[in-house]
Amino acid sequence: MSKEILINIELQEKRAAVIKDGKLEEFYMERPQDKTIVGNIYKGRIETVLPSIGAAFVDIGLPKNGFLYLSEIEEVFESLEPAQLKSKEIKKGQEVLVQVVKESFGTKGPRISCHIGIPGRYLVLMPGEGQIGVSRRIEDDEERKRLRHVLLELNLPKEVGFIVRTAASGKSKQELMRDANFLLKLWRRIEKTIQEKKAPSLVYEEYDLTFRVIRDSFTEDVSKLIVDSKAEFYRIHRFMRTFLSYLVKKVELYRSQNLFEDKGVERQINKIFESKVYLKSKAYLVIEPTEGLVVIDVNSGGFNKRLGQEDTAFKVNCEAAVEAARQLRLRDLGGIIVIDFIDMEKEGHRREVLNTLKKALSSDKAKYDILGISKFGLVEMTRERIHKTAHTLSYQDCPYCRGRGKVKSGLTMSIYALKELKRHLSENKTLKEVNLTLNPAVIDEIIREKETLRNLEHRLKAKINLISNPAAHIEDIKIS
């Protein structure tokens, strides 16, 4: 099985793709003006305390204040020694150390947390926690015990805690020690910055897209990391010689111009933005995201139905479950997600489809929770949405339909235009002639009903001139 990481660098954009056997598995993009703030640590100042909703708004030096649950501040208070604790009262003007855990969306500011986590290659350092944990995605009990034992042997400082990441599975004590020492040095540097800077200020900035992908996705099963920028190639080399020297030989510089095009990835990326996703069986998914809900509808389409209704539904649903998990990951869709599978009569089939979905989601780095599958084939789940999606970064609301996805028909607008004309003439009774400028499609509908126009002219005692403007929006009406 061939697995590669491709990094494309343009003047105004960075893109990273993880491909497995030529198929796009992960896709990320970042632009200078939209650089993520998730993972950044700020020294903030509480601006507003709202006990009614159990939250505070914190000034962290960004245009929008961060949203912080009061319970998190209280948990931090409880972890402090009595000598460090001045007061448990949470009030305006109080300084607090926070980390961004969720980007701003729409009118909402970033979601922030007092539980700080600084990720390394194999470990996550948690200041003030003093505990050791192991990722739940490492399911082997013996490996979990071994990793916990290794960390205890490292004699790490008691004032910080560590979580063992999934990538640490099978790693040696030396590799984990190297990662822990790097994180401890980084935390000491951050502590110094915290002392020197005044609130509100940034005290730690998360890695950019290139280094995040290397840290999180450049595992030993990756055969190559290919980058098409010489400057980025040398920057990656410097970074990896320090932290991942054993993988440096897998980094390659691509000397042609079209890395994604040549690797067949560009075409796959373009499909991410389409609402219909076709499966090998000729069945398809329809993906419709809204502000807080994503609906995925499974359709049998051109699938060969000779197997019978139940078996057809089962086979299509199993294929759709794998693809739905992949699309959630590729599009980074979050919030409440409802997947409407084709109805199945057999409980065993429904259970198997749900297990297929869970297995396909097991490689997803985002947190998710699945409620189950109903007798109607509906799966309800939630998925953590952290960054702005590729769709959000690449598209804006259509200025033509104004984000609705649809426009009024020519007939609807012809009726509305004549209503507006009647209102205008009734308010300006001295007018003897008026120009009505409309989109050609609307003009055509009015001309079809000539009698209506003649009656209107007779009743209002004014001549109506219809002027066709092909450049006009179908919903635009100009009366002059």
JOMOHU-V399027 format. One record per residue. RES is the residue in one small letter. NEAR is the number of other C-alpha atoms within 10 Angstrom. Layout:
res->RES near->NEAR
res->RES near->NEAR
This chain:
res->m near->8
res->s near->12
res->k near->20
res->e near->21
res->i near->23
res->l near->21
res->i near->26
res->n near->21
res->i near->17
res->e near->10
res->l near->7
res->q near->9
res->e near->14
res->k near->17
res->r near->17
res->a near->22
res->a near->24
res->v near->22
res->i near->20
res->k near->15
res->d near->10
res->g near->15
res->k near->15
res->l near->20
res->e near->15
res->e near->21
res->f near->21
res->y near->19
res->m near->20
res->e near->21
res->r near->15
res->p near->11
res->q near->8
res->d near->12
res->k near->14
res->t near->22
res->i near->20
res->v near->20
res->g near->21
res->n near->20
res->i near->27
res->y near->23
res->k near->24
res->g near->26
res->r near->25
res->i near->23
res->e near->17
res->t near->16
res->v near->18
res->l near->11
res->p near->11
res->s near->6
res->i near->9
res->g near->11
res->a near->17
res->a near->23
res->f near->24
res->v near->30
res->d near->24
res->i near->28
res->g near->16
res->l near->13
res->p near->8
res->k near->15
res->n near->23
res->g near->28
res->f near->22
res->l near->23
res->y near->19
res->l near->19
res->s near->13
res->e near->15
res->i near->21
res->e near->14
res->e near->12
res->v near->15
res->f near->17
res->e near->12
res->s near->13
res->l near->13
res->e near->8
res->p near->10
res->a near->6
res->q near->9
res->l near->11
res->k near->9
res->s near->8
res->k near->11
res->e near->10
res->i near->15
res->k near->13
res->k near->14
res->g near->14
res->q near->13
res->e near->19
res->v near->19
res->l near->21
res->v near->26
res->q near->29
res->v near->26
res->v near->22
res->k near->22
res->e near->20
res->s near->21
res->f near->13
res->g near->7
res->t near->7
res->k near->12
res->g near->18
res->p near->25
res->r near->22
res->i near->28
res->s near->22
res->c near->21
res->h near->18
res->i near->21
res->g near->21
res->i near->21
res->p near->21
res->g near->19
res->r near->26
res->y near->21
res->l near->26
res->v near->21
res->l near->25
res->m near->21
res->p near->18
res->g near->15
res->e near->18
res->g near->15
res->q near->14
res->i near->18
res->g near->16
res->v near->20
res->s near->15
res->r near->11
res->r near->13
res->i near->16
res->e near->12
res->d near->10
res->d near->8
res->e near->9
res->e near->15
res->r near->19
res->k near->11
res->r near->14
res->l near->22
res->r near->16
res->h near->13
res->v near->16
res->l near->20
res->l near->11
res->e near->11
res->l near->14
res->n near->9
res->l near->16
res->p near->9
res->k near->11
res->e near->11
res->v near->16
res->g near->19
res->f near->24
res->i near->20
res->v near->25
res->r near->20
res->t near->18
res->a near->19
res->a near->19
res->s near->19
res->g near->11
res->k near->11
res->s near->11
res->k near->16
res->q near->11
res->e near->14
res->l near->21
res->m near->19
res->r near->13
res->d near->20
res->a near->22
res->n near->13
res->f near->15
res->l near->21
res->l near->17
res->k near->11
res->l near->14
res->w near->18
res->r near->11
res->r near->13
res->i near->15
res->e near->13
res->k near->11
res->t near->16
res->i near->19
res->q near->10
res->e near->9
res->k near->12
res->k near->14
res->a near->20
res->p near->19
res->s near->19
res->l near->20
res->v near->24
res->y near->20
res->e near->14
res->e near->16
res->y near->15
res->d near->14
res->l near->19
res->t near->21
res->f near->16
res->r near->15
res->v near->19
res->i near->18
res->r near->19
res->d near->16
res->s near->18
res->f near->23
res->t near->14
res->e near->12
res->d near->11
res->v near->18
res->s near->16
res->k near->19
res->l near->24
res->i near->20
res->v near->23
res->d near->21
res->s near->18
res->k near->14
res->a near->11
res->e near->16
res->f near->18
res->y near->13
res->r near->13
res->i near->18
res->h near->17
res->r near->14
res->f near->14
res->m near->19
res->r near->12
res->t near->9
res->f near->17
res->l near->17
res->s near->12
res->y near->10
res->l near->18
res->v near->17
res->k near->11
res->k near->14
res->v near->18
res->e near->16
res->l near->16
res->y near->18
res->r near->12
res->s near->9
res->q near->11
res->n near->13
res->l near->19
res->f near->19
res->e near->11
res->d near->10
res->k near->13
res->g near->15
res->v near->19
res->e near->15
res->r near->11
res->q near->14
res->i near->18
res->n near->9
res->k near->12
res->i near->16
res->f near->15
res->e near->12
res->s near->12
res->k near->15
res->v near->19
res->y near->15
res->l near->16
res->k near->10
res->s near->15
res->k near->14
res->a near->19
res->y near->22
res->l near->25
res->v near->18
res->i near->19
res->e near->13
res->p near->16
res->t near->9
res->e near->10
res->g near->10
res->l near->14
res->v near->20
res->v near->17
res->i near->23
res->d near->19
res->v near->24
res->n near->20
res->s near->21
res->g near->15
res->g near->10
res->f near->17
res->n near->12
res->k near->13
res->r near->8
res->l near->10
res->g near->9
res->q near->13
res->e near->15
res->d near->16
res->t near->17
res->a near->22
res->f near->21
res->k near->16
res->v near->24
res->n near->30
res->c near->20
res->e near->18
res->a near->31
res->a near->24
res->v near->17
res->e near->19
res->a near->24
res->a near->19
res->r near->20
res->q near->19
res->l near->19
res->r near->20
res->l near->20
res->r near->19
res->d near->22
res->l near->25
res->g near->24
res->g near->17
res->i near->20
res->i near->20
res->v near->17
res->i near->22
res->d near->21
res->f near->27
res->i near->21
res->d near->18
res->m near->20
res->e near->15
res->k near->12
res->e near->11
res->g near->10
res->h near->18
res->r near->25
res->r near->14
res->e near->14
res->v near->24
res->l near->20
res->n near->15
res->t near->18
res->l near->23
res->k near->16
res->k near->14
res->a near->16
res->l near->20
res->s near->13
res->s near->12
res->d near->17
res->k near->13
res->a near->16
res->k near->13
res->y near->16
res->d near->12
res->i near->15
res->l near->9
res->g near->14
res->i near->19
res->s near->15
res->k near->12
res->f near->13
res->g near->20
res->l near->18
res->v near->19
res->e near->17
res->m near->18
res->t near->18
res->r near->19
res->e near->16
res->r near->18
res->i near->22
res->h near->22
res->k near->20
res->t near->17
res->a near->19
res->h near->14
res->t near->11
res->l near->12
res->s near->9
res->y near->9
res->q near->10
res->d near->11
res->c near->11
res->p near->9
res->y near->13
res->c near->14
res->r near->11
res->g near->11
res->r near->10
res->g near->9
res->k near->10
res->v near->14
res->k near->10
res->s near->13
res->g near->19
res->l near->15
res->t near->12
res->m near->23
res->s near->23
res->i near->13
res->y near->15
res->a near->23
res->l near->17
res->k near->11
res->e near->15
res->l near->19
res->k near->16
res->r near->11
res->h near->15
res->l near->18
res->s near->12
res->e near->10
res->n near->10
res->k near->11
res->t near->10
res->l near->14
res->k near->13
res->e near->13
res->v near->16
res->n near->14
res->l near->17
res->t near->20
res->l near->26
res->n near->22
res->p near->19
res->a near->17
res->v near->24
res->i near->21
res->d near->15
res->e near->17
res->i near->21
res->i near->13
res->r near->10
res->e near->10
res->k near->11
res->e near->11
res->t near->12
res->l near->16
res->r near->12
res->n near->11
res->l near->17
res->e near->16
res->h near->10
res->r near->10
res->l near->15
res->k near->15
res->a near->16
res->k near->16
res->i near->17
res->n near->13
res->l near->16
res->i near->15
res->s near->16
res->n near->14
res->p near->11
res->a near->9
res->a near->14
res->h near->15
res->i near->21
res->e near->19
res->d near->12
res->i near->19
res->k near->14
res->i near->16
res->s near->9
